[in-house]
Amino acid sequence: MIASFIGASDDEIAFTMSTGSGLNIVINGTEWVKGDNVVFPKWEHNPLDTMTLRKNAVEIRPVSIKDGKVDLKDLEKVIDDDTKLVQLSQVNYINGFRFNLKDVADIVHEHGGKLLVDATQALGAFKIDVKQEDIDYLSAAPYKYLMGPAGLALLYIKEENIKELTPDRVGWKNQIWGENTQRIP
């Protein structure tokens, strides 16, 4: 049901404990190299200043806020061919500023980067179509406009990006077990 609600396929949806957990799965699961950079609006409450990024010498590039909004021209100025990820909220929690995600995705993809969206402020208030808007990753919790519980969130990962992410947590249910699997005694 969640997949159809945002225009995704069932195989592209995972459940997490919070929006931040989903964002961290993407950030920690991405293969970073020195010289990569990440871009986000200055007002984001996000995990982009994490040990993962610092450990890999990833440059953090915040985008200025002017008159309560982010101008796409300002966003485009800081994105280059070394931008691996742009993370933003579809709707800002401070003043309701709303990005046109398709326009942002076009800019990001033109440089070979990926778009990570926090949709908690939009989920249930606006129609979200991850395919039409060309979103790579989306994390959202239902406790706002869907009146869902705290402690539950969704993570959308575009099918073509699934194999690019390395799981940052391993449990016995997310491993492949077969006849030739060696188990530690």
Backbone hydrogen bonds, N-H to C=O, Kabsch-Sander energy under -0.5 kcal/mol:
donor,donor_aa,acceptor,acceptor_aa,energy
5,F,1,M,-1.7
6,I,2,I,-1.3
6,I,3,A,-0.7
7,G,3,A,-0.6
8,A,3,A,-3.0
12,E,9,S,-1.8
13,I,10,D,-1.5
14,A,155,L,-2.2
16,T,153,A,-2.5
22,G,18,S,-1.7
23,L,19,T,-2.4
24,N,20,G,-2.6
25,I,21,S,-2.0
26,V,22,G,-1.6
27,I,23,L,-2.6
28,N,24,N,-3.2
29,G,25,I,-1.2
30,T,26,V,-0.8
30,T,27,I,-0.7
32,W,30,T,-0.9
35,G,57,A,-1.0
36,D,33,V,-2.4
37,N,82,D,-2.1
38,V,59,E,-2.4
39,V,85,L,-2.1
40,F,61,R,-1.6
42,K,63,V,-2.5
44,E,41,P,-1.8
46,N,44,E,-0.9
50,T,48,L,-1.0
54,R,50,T,-2.3
55,K,51,M,-3.3
56,N,52,T,-1.1
57,A,54,R,-1.5
58,V,53,L,-2.6
59,E,36,D,-2.5
61,R,38,V,-2.9
61,R,59,E,-0.5
63,V,40,F,-2.5
66,K,69,K,-2.8
69,K,66,K,-1.3
71,D,69,K,-0.6
74,D,71,D,-0.7
75,L,71,D,-2.0
76,E,72,L,-2.8
77,K,73,K,-1.5
78,V,74,D,-0.9
78,V,75,L,-0.8
79,I,75,L,-0.7
83,T,80,D,-2.0
84,K,37,N,-2.3
84,K,82,D,-0.8
85,L,37,N,-1.1
86,V,114,K,-2.4
87,Q,39,V,-2.5
88,L,116,L,-2.0
90,Q,118,D,-2.3
92,N,97,F,-3.1
96,G,92,N,-1.6
99,F,90,Q,-2.2
101,L,99,F,-1.0
104,V,100,N,-1.9
105,A,101,L,-3.2
106,D,102,K,-2.3
107,I,103,D,-1.6
108,V,104,V,-2.7
109,H,105,A,-3.1
110,E,106,D,-1.7
111,H,107,I,-0.8
111,H,108,V,-1.0
112,G,109,H,-1.5
113,G,108,V,-2.2
114,K,84,K,-1.5
116,L,86,V,-3.0
116,L,114,K,-0.5
117,V,115,L,-0.5
117,V,137,Y,-2.4
118,D,88,L,-2.5
119,A,117,V,-0.7
119,A,139,S,-2.4
122,A,119,A,-1.2
123,L,119,A,-3.0
124,G,126,F,-0.7
125,A,122,A,-2.1
126,F,122,A,-2.5
128,I,5,F,-0.5
130,V,6,I,-2.8
133,E,129,D,-2.6
134,D,131,K,-0.7
135,I,130,V,-2.1
136,D,115,L,-1.0
137,Y,115,L,-2.2
138,L,156,Y,-2.1
139,S,117,V,-2.8
140,A,154,L,-2.0
144,K,141,A,-0.5
145,Y,123,L,-0.5
146,L,142,P,-0.5
147,M,144,K,-0.9
148,G,142,P,-3.1
152,L,149,P,-0.6
153,A,16,T,-2.2
154,L,140,A,-3.0
155,L,14,A,-2.8
156,Y,138,L,-3.4
157,I,12,E,-2.3
158,K,136,D,-2.9
161,N,158,K,-2.7
162,I,158,K,-0.8
162,I,159,E,-1.1
163,K,159,E,-0.5
164,E,161,N,-0.8
165,L,161,N,-0.8
165,L,162,I,-1.1
166,T,29,G,-2.7
174,N,171,G,-1.4
175,Q,172,W,-0.6
177,W,175,Q,-0.6
181,T,178,G,-1.5
183,R,181,T,-0.5
